[in-house]
Amino acid sequence: MTTDQGIHEHITALVTEEKVLRQQLADGEITRDDEHARLKQLEVELDQAWDLLRQRKALRETGGSADDAAERSGDVVEKYLS
């Protein structure tokens, strides 16, 4: 079962990976294309995690169970602003 703390830990890990990627690029360990491809994936994963946290909060605030929240696909969360 997913918990808020687990989601926050996942977000922290993703942000850490983002920083590592940027350093690897600066050190010449990876190409700009490799960095951009993985950063795009990280962005989607971060959006999914934040969306899941918002769903859990909304469910709690409306008397529901946070455990009923479900991760939405990357396609869904990336089209919120479109």
GUKETI-546797 format. One record per atom (N, C-alpha, C, O): residue number from 1; atom name; x, z, y. Coordinates in Angstrom, 1 decimal. Layout:
BEGIN
nr NUM	atom CA	east X	up Z	north Y
...
***
This chain:
BEGIN
nr 1	atom N	east 0.8	up 0.0	north -1.2
nr 1	atom CA	east 0.0	up 0.0	north 0.0
nr 1	atom C	east 0.9	up 0.0	north 1.2
nr 1	atom O	east 1.9	up 0.7	north 1.3
nr 2	atom N	east 0.6	up -0.8	north 2.2
nr 2	atom CA	east 1.3	up -0.9	north 3.4
nr 2	atom C	east 1.0	up 0.2	north 4.4
nr 2	atom O	east -0.2	up 0.7	north 4.5
nr 3	atom N	east 2.0	up 0.8	north 5.0
nr 3	atom CA	east 1.7	up 1.8	north 6.0
nr 3	atom C	east 2.3	up 1.4	north 7.4
nr 3	atom O	east 3.1	up 0.4	north 7.4
nr 4	atom N	east 1.8	up 2.0	north 8.4
nr 4	atom CA	east 2.3	up 1.7	north 9.8
nr 4	atom C	east 3.8	up 1.9	north 9.8
nr 4	atom O	east 4.6	up 1.0	north 10.3
nr 5	atom N	east 4.3	up 3.0	north 9.2
nr 5	atom CA	east 5.8	up 3.2	north 9.2
nr 5	atom C	east 6.5	up 2.1	north 8.5
nr 5	atom O	east 7.6	up 1.7	north 8.9
nr 6	atom N	east 6.0	up 1.7	north 7.3
nr 6	atom CA	east 6.6	up 0.6	north 6.6
nr 6	atom C	east 6.7	up -0.7	north 7.4
nr 6	atom O	east 7.6	up -1.4	north 7.4
nr 7	atom N	east 5.6	up -1.0	north 8.1
nr 7	atom CA	east 5.6	up -2.2	north 9.0
nr 7	atom C	east 6.6	up -2.1	north 10.1
nr 7	atom O	east 7.3	up -3.0	north 10.4
nr 8	atom N	east 6.7	up -0.9	north 10.7
nr 8	atom CA	east 7.6	up -0.7	north 11.8
nr 8	atom C	east 9.1	up -0.8	north 11.2
nr 8	atom O	east 9.9	up -1.4	north 11.9
nr 9	atom N	east 9.3	up -0.3	north 10.0
nr 9	atom CA	east 10.6	up -0.5	north 9.4
nr 9	atom C	east 11.0	up -1.9	north 9.2
nr 9	atom O	east 12.1	up -2.4	north 9.4
nr 10	atom N	east 10.0	up -2.7	north 8.8
nr 10	atom CA	east 10.1	up -4.1	north 8.5
nr 10	atom C	east 10.5	up -4.8	north 9.9
nr 10	atom O	east 11.3	up -5.7	north 9.9
nr 11	atom N	east 9.8	up -4.5	north 10.9
nr 11	atom CA	east 10.0	up -5.0	north 12.2
nr 11	atom C	east 11.5	up -4.7	north 12.7
nr 11	atom O	east 12.1	up -5.6	north 13.2
nr 12	atom N	east 11.9	up -3.5	north 12.5
nr 12	atom CA	east 13.2	up -3.1	north 12.8
nr 12	atom C	east 14.3	up -3.9	north 12.1
nr 12	atom O	east 15.3	up -4.4	north 12.6
nr 13	atom N	east 14.0	up -4.2	north 10.8
nr 13	atom CA	east 14.9	up -5.0	north 10.0
nr 13	atom C	east 15.0	up -6.4	north 10.5
nr 13	atom O	east 16.1	up -7.0	north 10.5
nr 14	atom N	east 13.8	up -6.9	north 10.9
nr 14	atom CA	east 13.8	up -8.3	north 11.4
nr 14	atom C	east 14.6	up -8.4	north 12.7
nr 14	atom O	east 15.3	up -9.4	north 12.9
nr 15	atom N	east 14.4	up -7.5	north 13.6
nr 15	atom CA	east 15.1	up -7.5	north 14.9
nr 15	atom C	east 16.6	up -7.3	north 14.6
nr 15	atom O	east 17.4	up -8.0	north 15.3
nr 16	atom N	east 17.0	up -6.5	north 13.7
nr 16	atom CA	east 18.4	up -6.4	north 13.3
nr 16	atom C	east 19.0	up -7.7	north 12.8
nr 16	atom O	east 20.1	up -8.1	north 13.2
nr 17	atom N	east 18.2	up -8.4	north 12.0
nr 17	atom CA	east 18.7	up -9.7	north 11.5
nr 17	atom C	east 18.8	up -10.7	north 12.6
nr 17	atom O	east 19.7	up -11.5	north 12.6
nr 18	atom N	east 17.9	up -10.6	north 13.6
nr 18	atom CA	east 18.0	up -11.5	north 14.7
nr 18	atom C	east 19.3	up -11.3	north 15.5
nr 18	atom O	east 20.0	up -12.2	north 15.9
nr 19	atom N	east 19.7	up -10.0	north 15.7
nr 19	atom CA	east 20.9	up -9.7	north 16.4
nr 19	atom C	east 22.1	up -10.2	north 15.6
nr 19	atom O	east 23.1	up -10.7	north 16.2
nr 20	atom N	east 22.1	up -10.0	north 14.3
nr 20	atom CA	east 23.2	up -10.5	north 13.4
nr 20	atom C	east 23.3	up -12.0	north 13.5
nr 20	atom O	east 24.4	up -12.5	north 13.6
nr 21	atom N	east 22.2	up -12.7	north 13.5
nr 21	atom CA	east 22.2	up -14.2	north 13.6
nr 21	atom C	east 22.9	up -14.6	north 14.9
nr 21	atom O	east 23.7	up -15.5	north 14.9
nr 22	atom N	east 22.5	up -14.0	north 15.9
nr 22	atom CA	east 23.1	up -14.3	north 17.2
nr 22	atom C	east 24.6	up -14.1	north 17.3
nr 22	atom O	east 25.4	up -14.9	north 17.8
nr 23	atom N	east 25.0	up -13.0	north 16.6
nr 23	atom CA	east 26.5	up -12.7	north 16.6
nr 23	atom C	east 27.2	up -13.7	north 15.7
nr 23	atom O	east 28.3	up -14.1	north 16.0
nr 24	atom N	east 26.5	up -14.0	north 14.6
nr 24	atom CA	east 27.2	up -15.0	north 13.7
nr 24	atom C	east 27.4	up -16.3	north 14.4
nr 24	atom O	east 28.4	up -17.0	north 14.2
nr 25	atom N	east 26.4	up -16.7	north 15.2
nr 25	atom CA	east 26.5	up -18.0	north 15.9
nr 25	atom C	east 27.7	up -17.8	north 16.9
nr 25	atom O	east 28.5	up -18.8	north 17.0
nr 26	atom N	east 27.7	up -16.7	north 17.6
nr 26	atom CA	east 28.8	up -16.5	north 18.6
nr 26	atom C	east 30.2	up -16.5	north 17.9
nr 26	atom O	east 31.2	up -17.0	north 18.5
nr 27	atom N	east 30.2	up -16.0	north 16.7
nr 27	atom CA	east 31.5	up -16.0	north 16.0
nr 27	atom C	east 31.8	up -17.3	north 15.3
nr 27	atom O	east 32.9	up -17.4	north 14.6
nr 28	atom N	east 30.9	up -18.3	north 15.3
nr 28	atom CA	east 31.1	up -19.5	north 14.7
nr 28	atom C	east 30.9	up -19.5	north 13.2
nr 28	atom O	east 31.3	up -20.4	north 12.5
nr 29	atom N	east 30.2	up -18.5	north 12.7
nr 29	atom CA	east 30.0	up -18.4	north 11.3
nr 29	atom C	east 28.8	up -19.2	north 10.8
nr 29	atom O	east 28.7	up -19.6	north 9.6
nr 30	atom N	east 27.9	up -19.6	north 11.7
nr 30	atom CA	east 26.7	up -20.4	north 11.4
nr 30	atom C	east 26.6	up -21.4	north 12.5
nr 30	atom O	east 27.1	up -21.3	north 13.6
nr 31	atom N	east 25.8	up -22.5	north 12.2
nr 31	atom CA	east 25.6	up -23.5	north 13.2
nr 31	atom C	east 24.4	up -23.1	north 14.0
nr 31	atom O	east 23.6	up -22.3	north 13.7
nr 32	atom N	east 24.3	up -23.8	north 15.2
nr 32	atom CA	east 23.1	up -23.5	north 16.0
nr 32	atom C	east 21.8	up -23.9	north 15.3
nr 32	atom O	east 20.8	up -23.2	north 15.5
nr 33	atom N	east 21.8	up -25.0	north 14.5
nr 33	atom CA	east 20.7	up -25.4	north 13.8
nr 33	atom C	east 20.2	up -24.4	north 12.8
nr 33	atom O	east 19.1	up -24.1	north 12.6
nr 34	atom N	east 21.2	up -23.8	north 12.1
nr 34	atom CA	east 20.9	up -22.7	north 11.1
nr 34	atom C	east 20.3	up -21.5	north 11.8
nr 34	atom O	east 19.4	up -20.9	north 11.3
nr 35	atom N	east 20.9	up -21.2	north 13.0
nr 35	atom CA	east 20.4	up -20.0	north 13.7
nr 35	atom C	east 19.0	up -20.3	north 14.1
nr 35	atom O	east 18.1	up -19.4	north 14.0
nr 36	atom N	east 18.7	up -21.4	north 14.7
nr 36	atom CA	east 17.4	up -21.7	north 15.2
nr 36	atom C	east 16.3	up -21.8	north 14.1
nr 36	atom O	east 15.2	up -21.3	north 14.3
nr 37	atom N	east 16.7	up -22.3	north 12.9
nr 37	atom CA	east 15.8	up -22.4	north 11.8
nr 37	atom C	east 15.4	up -21.0	north 11.4
nr 37	atom O	east 14.2	up -20.7	north 11.2
nr 38	atom N	east 16.4	up -20.1	north 11.2
nr 38	atom CA	east 16.1	up -18.7	north 10.8
nr 38	atom C	east 15.4	up -17.9	north 11.9
nr 38	atom O	east 14.5	up -17.2	north 11.6
nr 39	atom N	east 15.7	up -18.1	north 13.1
nr 39	atom CA	east 15.1	up -17.4	north 14.2
nr 39	atom C	east 13.6	up -17.8	north 14.3
nr 39	atom O	east 12.7	up -17.0	north 14.6
nr 40	atom N	east 13.3	up -19.1	north 14.0
nr 40	atom CA	east 11.9	up -19.5	north 14.0
nr 40	atom C	east 11.1	up -18.8	north 12.9
nr 40	atom O	east 10.0	up -18.3	north 13.1
nr 41	atom N	east 11.7	up -18.6	north 11.7
nr 41	atom CA	east 11.1	up -17.9	north 10.6
nr 41	atom C	east 10.9	up -16.4	north 11.0
nr 41	atom O	east 9.9	up -15.8	north 10.7
nr 42	atom N	east 11.9	up -15.8	north 11.6
nr 42	atom CA	east 11.9	up -14.4	north 12.0
nr 42	atom C	east 10.7	up -14.2	north 13.0
nr 42	atom O	east 10.0	up -13.2	north 13.0
nr 43	atom N	east 10.6	up -15.2	north 14.0
nr 43	atom CA	east 9.5	up -15.1	north 15.0
nr 43	atom C	east 8.1	up -15.0	north 14.3
nr 43	atom O	east 7.3	up -14.2	north 14.7
nr 44	atom N	east 8.0	up -15.8	north 13.3
nr 44	atom CA	east 6.7	up -15.9	north 12.6
nr 44	atom C	east 6.5	up -14.5	north 11.9
nr 44	atom O	east 5.4	up -14.0	north 11.9
nr 45	atom N	east 7.5	up -14.1	north 11.2
nr 45	atom CA	east 7.4	up -12.8	north 10.5
nr 45	atom C	east 7.1	up -11.6	north 11.4
nr 45	atom O	east 6.3	up -10.8	north 11.1
nr 46	atom N	east 7.7	up -11.7	north 12.6
nr 46	atom CA	east 7.5	up -10.6	north 13.5
nr 46	atom C	east 6.0	up -10.7	north 14.0
nr 46	atom O	east 5.4	up -9.6	north 14.2
nr 47	atom N	east 5.6	up -11.9	north 14.3
nr 47	atom CA	east 4.2	up -12.0	north 14.8
nr 47	atom C	east 3.2	up -11.5	north 13.7
nr 47	atom O	east 2.2	up -10.9	north 14.0
nr 48	atom N	east 3.5	up -11.8	north 12.5
nr 48	atom CA	east 2.6	up -11.4	north 11.4
nr 48	atom C	east 2.6	up -9.8	north 11.3
nr 48	atom O	east 1.6	up -9.2	north 11.1
nr 49	atom N	east 3.8	up -9.2	north 11.4
nr 49	atom CA	east 3.9	up -7.8	north 11.4
nr 49	atom C	east 3.1	up -7.1	north 12.5
nr 49	atom O	east 2.4	up -6.1	north 12.3
nr 50	atom N	east 3.3	up -7.6	north 13.7
nr 50	atom CA	east 2.6	up -7.0	north 14.9
nr 50	atom C	east 1.1	up -7.2	north 14.8
nr 50	atom O	east 0.4	up -6.3	north 15.1
nr 51	atom N	east 0.7	up -8.4	north 14.2
nr 51	atom CA	east -0.7	up -8.6	north 14.0
nr 51	atom C	east -1.3	up -7.6	north 13.0
nr 51	atom O	east -2.4	up -7.1	north 13.2
nr 52	atom N	east -0.6	up -7.4	north 12.0
nr 52	atom CA	east -1.0	up -6.4	north 11.0
nr 52	atom C	east -1.2	up -5.0	north 11.6
nr 52	atom O	east -2.1	up -4.3	north 11.3
nr 53	atom N	east -0.2	up -4.6	north 12.4
nr 53	atom CA	east -0.3	up -3.3	north 13.0
nr 53	atom C	east -1.5	up -3.3	north 13.9
nr 53	atom O	east -2.3	up -2.3	north 14.0
nr 54	atom N	east -1.8	up -4.3	north 14.7
nr 54	atom CA	east -3.0	up -4.4	north 15.6
nr 54	atom C	east -4.3	up -4.3	north 14.8
nr 54	atom O	east -5.2	up -3.6	north 15.1
nr 55	atom N	east -4.3	up -5.0	north 13.6
nr 55	atom CA	east -5.5	up -5.0	north 12.8
nr 55	atom C	east -5.7	up -3.5	north 12.3
nr 55	atom O	east -6.8	up -3.0	north 12.3
nr 56	atom N	east -4.7	up -2.9	north 11.8
nr 56	atom CA	east -4.8	up -1.5	north 11.3
nr 56	atom C	east -5.3	up -0.6	north 12.3
nr 56	atom O	east -6.2	up 0.3	north 12.1
nr 57	atom N	east -4.8	up -0.7	north 13.6
nr 57	atom CA	east -5.2	up 0.2	north 14.7
nr 57	atom C	east -6.7	up -0.1	north 15.0
nr 57	atom O	east -7.4	up 0.9	north 15.2
nr 58	atom N	east -7.1	up -1.4	north 15.1
nr 58	atom CA	east -8.5	up -1.7	north 15.4
nr 58	atom C	east -9.4	up -1.2	north 14.3
nr 58	atom O	east -10.5	up -0.6	north 14.7
nr 59	atom N	east -9.0	up -1.3	north 13.1
nr 59	atom CA	east -9.9	up -0.8	north 12.0
nr 59	atom C	east -10.1	up 0.8	north 12.1
nr 59	atom O	east -11.2	up 1.3	north 12.0
nr 60	atom N	east -8.9	up 1.5	north 12.4
nr 60	atom CA	east -9.0	up 2.9	north 12.5
nr 60	atom C	east -9.9	up 3.3	north 13.7
nr 60	atom O	east -10.7	up 4.2	north 13.6
nr 61	atom N	east -9.8	up 2.6	north 14.8
nr 61	atom CA	east -10.5	up 2.9	north 16.0
nr 61	atom C	east -12.0	up 2.6	north 15.9
nr 61	atom O	east -12.8	up 3.2	north 16.6
nr 62	atom N	east -12.4	up 1.7	north 15.0
nr 62	atom CA	east -13.8	up 1.4	north 14.8
nr 62	atom C	east -14.4	up 2.1	north 13.5
nr 62	atom O	east -15.4	up 1.7	north 13.0
nr 63	atom N	east -13.7	up 3.1	north 13.0
nr 63	atom CA	east -14.2	up 3.8	north 11.9
nr 63	atom C	east -13.9	up 3.2	north 10.5
nr 63	atom O	east -14.4	up 3.7	north 9.5
nr 64	atom N	east -13.1	up 2.1	north 10.5
nr 64	atom CA	east -12.8	up 1.5	north 9.2
nr 64	atom C	east -11.5	up 2.1	north 8.6
nr 64	atom O	east -10.9	up 3.0	north 9.2
nr 65	atom N	east -11.1	up 1.5	north 7.5
nr 65	atom CA	east -9.9	up 1.9	north 6.9
nr 65	atom C	east -8.8	up 1.0	north 7.2
nr 65	atom O	east -8.9	up -0.2	north 7.1
nr 66	atom N	east -7.7	up 1.5	north 7.7
nr 66	atom CA	east -6.5	up 0.7	north 8.0
nr 66	atom C	east -6.0	up -0.1	north 6.8
nr 66	atom O	east -5.4	up -1.1	north 6.9
nr 67	atom N	east -6.3	up 0.4	north 5.6
nr 67	atom CA	east -5.9	up -0.2	north 4.4
nr 67	atom C	east -6.6	up -1.5	north 4.1
nr 67	atom O	east -6.2	up -2.3	north 3.3
nr 68	atom N	east -7.7	up -1.8	north 4.9
nr 68	atom CA	east -8.4	up -3.0	north 4.7
nr 68	atom C	east -7.8	up -4.2	north 5.5
nr 68	atom O	east -8.2	up -5.3	north 5.4
nr 69	atom N	east -6.8	up -3.9	north 6.3
nr 69	atom CA	east -6.1	up -4.9	north 7.1
nr 69	atom C	east -5.3	up -5.8	north 6.1
nr 69	atom O	east -4.8	up -5.3	north 5.1
nr 70	atom N	east -5.2	up -7.0	north 6.4
nr 70	atom CA	east -4.4	up -7.9	north 5.6
nr 70	atom C	east -3.5	up -8.8	north 6.4
nr 70	atom O	east -3.9	up -9.3	north 7.5
nr 71	atom N	east -2.3	up -9.1	north 5.9
nr 71	atom CA	east -1.4	up -10.0	north 6.6
nr 71	atom C	east -2.0	up -11.4	north 6.7
nr 71	atom O	east -2.5	up -11.9	north 5.7
nr 72	atom N	east -2.0	up -11.9	north 7.9
nr 72	atom CA	east -2.5	up -13.3	north 8.0
nr 72	atom C	east -1.4	up -14.3	north 7.9
nr 72	atom O	east -0.2	up -13.9	north 8.1
nr 73	atom N	east -1.7	up -15.5	north 7.6
nr 73	atom CA	east -0.6	up -16.5	north 7.4
nr 73	atom C	east 0.1	up -16.8	north 8.7
nr 73	atom O	east -0.5	up -16.5	north 9.8
nr 74	atom N	east 1.3	up -17.3	north 8.6
nr 74	atom CA	east 2.0	up -17.7	north 9.8
nr 74	atom C	east 1.3	up -18.8	north 10.6
nr 74	atom O	east 1.3	up -18.7	north 11.8
nr 75	atom N	east 0.6	up -19.7	north 9.9
nr 75	atom CA	east -0.2	up -20.7	north 10.6
nr 75	atom C	east -1.3	up -20.0	north 11.5
nr 75	atom O	east -1.5	up -20.5	north 12.6
nr 76	atom N	east -1.9	up -19.0	north 11.0
nr 76	atom CA	east -3.0	up -18.3	north 11.8
nr 76	atom C	east -2.4	up -17.6	north 13.0
nr 76	atom O	east -2.8	up -17.8	north 14.1
nr 77	atom N	east -1.4	up -16.8	north 12.8
nr 77	atom CA	east -0.9	up -16.0	north 13.9
nr 77	atom C	east -0.1	up -16.8	north 14.9
nr 77	atom O	east -0.1	up -16.4	north 16.1
nr 78	atom N	east 0.4	up -17.9	north 14.5
nr 78	atom CA	east 1.1	up -18.8	north 15.5
nr 78	atom C	east 0.2	up -19.6	north 16.4
nr 78	atom O	east 0.6	up -20.1	north 17.4
nr 79	atom N	east -1.1	up -19.7	north 16.0
nr 79	atom CA	east -2.0	up -20.5	north 16.7
nr 79	atom C	east -2.9	up -19.6	north 17.6
nr 79	atom O	east -3.9	up -20.2	north 18.2
nr 80	atom N	east -2.7	up -18.3	north 17.7
nr 80	atom CA	east -3.5	up -17.5	north 18.6
nr 80	atom C	east -3.5	up -17.9	north 20.0
nr 80	atom O	east -4.6	up -17.9	north 20.6
nr 81	atom N	east -2.4	up -18.4	north 20.5
nr 81	atom CA	east -2.3	up -18.7	north 21.9
nr 81	atom C	east -2.6	up -20.2	north 22.2
nr 81	atom O	east -2.7	up -20.6	north 23.3
nr 82	atom N	east -2.8	up -21.0	north 21.1
nr 82	atom CA	east -3.0	up -22.4	north 21.3
nr 82	atom C	east -4.4	up -22.7	north 21.7
nr 82	atom O	east -4.8	up -23.9	north 21.8
***
